[in-house]
């Protein structure tokens, strides 16, 4: 597990960017997504073989590291959930702000795991 900046209470430390570490963290913060994780891992490894490139595997690692970053940090998780809930709001101004906020959350999480 790596160190990270203080974002308040975190459910688990930021995991290393390895399949086993990511899976262990996901099992704590969002176990309902474990099957989805395995399915997307299988797809990434299949593409890696077909393309003769590690790009699909690296993308898989970063996607799950980002999603786990959001789930392990209640501050980001709350912002993410609120923004997703407002994406289809009848007021287009609210929906547009929700899209901006969702993008900001995803960007913040990706930046955190890319450091």
FENRACOR-V941108 format. One record per residue. N is the residue number from 1. RES is the residue in one small letter. OMEGA is omega in whole degrees, -180 to 180 (999 if undefined). Layout:
BEGIN
N;RES;OMEGA, N;RES;OMEGA
END
This chain:
BEGIN
1;x;-177, 2;x;178, 3;x;180, 4;x;176, 5;x;-179, 6;x;177, 7;x;-175, 8;x;-179, 9;x;177, 10;x;-176, 11;x;177, 12;x;173, 13;x;178, 14;x;-178, 15;x;170, 16;x;-178, 17;x;174, 18;x;-180, 19;x;-178, 20;x;180, 21;x;178, 22;x;179, 23;x;180, 24;x;179, 25;x;179, 26;x;179, 27;x;179, 28;x;-171, 29;x;-179, 30;x;-174, 31;x;179, 32;x;-178, 33;x;-177, 34;x;179, 35;x;177, 36;x;179, 37;x;-179, 38;x;-180, 39;x;-180, 40;x;175, 41;x;179, 42;x;179, 43;x;-179, 44;x;-180, 45;x;176, 46;x;178, 47;x;-180, 48;x;179, 49;x;-179, 50;x;-176, 51;x;-174, 52;x;-176, 53;x;176, 54;x;-179, 55;x;179, 56;x;180, 57;x;179, 58;x;178, 59;x;178, 60;x;180, 61;x;-178, 62;x;179, 63;x;-178, 64;x;175, 65;x;178, 66;x;-178, 67;x;178, 68;x;177, 69;x;179, 70;x;-176, 71;x;-176, 72;x;-179, 73;x;-178, 74;x;179, 75;x;179, 76;x;-179, 77;x;180, 78;x;179, 79;x;-180, 80;x;-179, 81;x;180, 82;x;-179, 83;x;178, 84;x;-180, 85;x;-178, 86;x;-177, 87;x;-179, 88;x;179, 89;x;-178, 90;x;176, 91;x;-176, 92;x;178, 93;x;177, 94;x;180, 95;x;179, 96;x;178, 97;x;177, 98;x;178, 99;x;177, 100;x;-180, 101;x;178, 102;x;177, 103;x;180, 104;x;178, 105;x;179, 106;x;179, 107;x;179, 108;x;180, 109;x;180, 110;x;178, 111;x;-179, 112;x;-177, 113;x;179, 114;x;-179, 115;x;999
END
